[in-house]
Amino acid sequence: NAGVTQTPKFQVLKTGQSMTLQCAQDMNHEYMSWYRQDPGMGLRLIHYSVGAGITDQGEVPNGYNVSRSTTEDFPLRLLSAAPSQTSVYFCASIPRQGPYEQYFGPGTRLTVT
Amino acid sequence: AQKVTQAQTEISVVEKEDVTLDCVYETRDTTYYLFWYKQPPSGELVFLIRRNSFDEQNEISGRYSWNFQKSTSSFNFTITASQVVDSAVYFCALSEADDTGTASKLTFGTGTRLQVTL
């Protein structure tokens, strides 16, 4: 199993540009999440999904869109990038119904200039 | 609302010293999960331990041990005989259990950076 994969690893955007961060998992986990990590603030939940077709907002959802058309994929879209979205983004997945830990991807480092 | 506090921003120790990383949490839920993750300089998040709110037993895994005390809402992490490879940022995290018992949404502390030198 590849686990949780994220692409790209690094990305530089200009203010106003759009892009999609990709996340995929091959463990058949029902739940998937996106977190952002900023210096001194730990990780914060952006959006999460409890299954295909179901998404919900986390703590910091503004400026981000998500959809979940398959169990495997959970892309994060930035429609109009802002410097405040400069961060490291982590995708995670977790199996349903159990006290399991979240499995994190390797992260995407995004810089918005 | 849930909250996790890691008051120690950075700790420096000399190799072979013991070190304890503090974690204090706040939640109104009766069923919840606590976690510790390690983030080495390479950046990935490495799961260390999970504890549910009904299990207050302390746990030891090699040089690592965890002390969970509901009475003080704390979940502290001790590294015995620290090594240079332990240098990393350590995060404590808390999740409610949703209606399926899943730890679906993590609330992280701000992390403690541990520097172990020779």
Chai-1 contact restraints between the chains, C-beta under 6 A:
chainA,res_idxA,chainB,res_idxB,connection_type,confidence,min_distance_angstrom,max_distance_angstrom,comment,restraint_id
A,Y31,B,S104,contact,1.0,0.0,6.0,A-B,restraint_1
A,G40,B,T110,contact,1.0,0.0,6.0,A-B,restraint_2
A,G42,B,F108,contact,1.0,0.0,6.0,A-B,restraint_3
A,G42,B,G109,contact,1.0,0.0,6.0,A-B,restraint_4
A,G42,B,T110,contact,1.0,0.0,6.0,A-B,restraint_5
A,G42,B,G111,contact,1.0,0.0,6.0,A-B,restraint_6
A,L43,B,F108,contact,1.0,0.0,6.0,A-B,restraint_7
A,L45,B,K105,contact,1.0,0.0,6.0,A-B,restraint_8
A,R96,B,T100,contact,1.0,0.0,6.0,A-B,restraint_9
A,R96,B,T102,contact,1.0,0.0,6.0,A-B,restraint_10
A,Q97,B,T100,contact,1.0,0.0,6.0,A-B,restraint_11
A,Q97,B,G101,contact,1.0,0.0,6.0,A-B,restraint_12
A,P99,B,Y33,contact,1.0,0.0,6.0,A-B,restraint_13
A,P99,B,N52,contact,1.0,0.0,6.0,A-B,restraint_14
A,E101,B,F47,contact,1.0,0.0,6.0,A-B,restraint_15
A,E101,B,R50,contact,1.0,0.0,6.0,A-B,restraint_16
A,F104,B,L45,contact,1.0,0.0,6.0,A-B,restraint_17
A,P106,B,E44,contact,1.0,0.0,6.0,A-B,restraint_18
A,G107,B,G43,contact,1.0,0.0,6.0,A-B,restraint_19
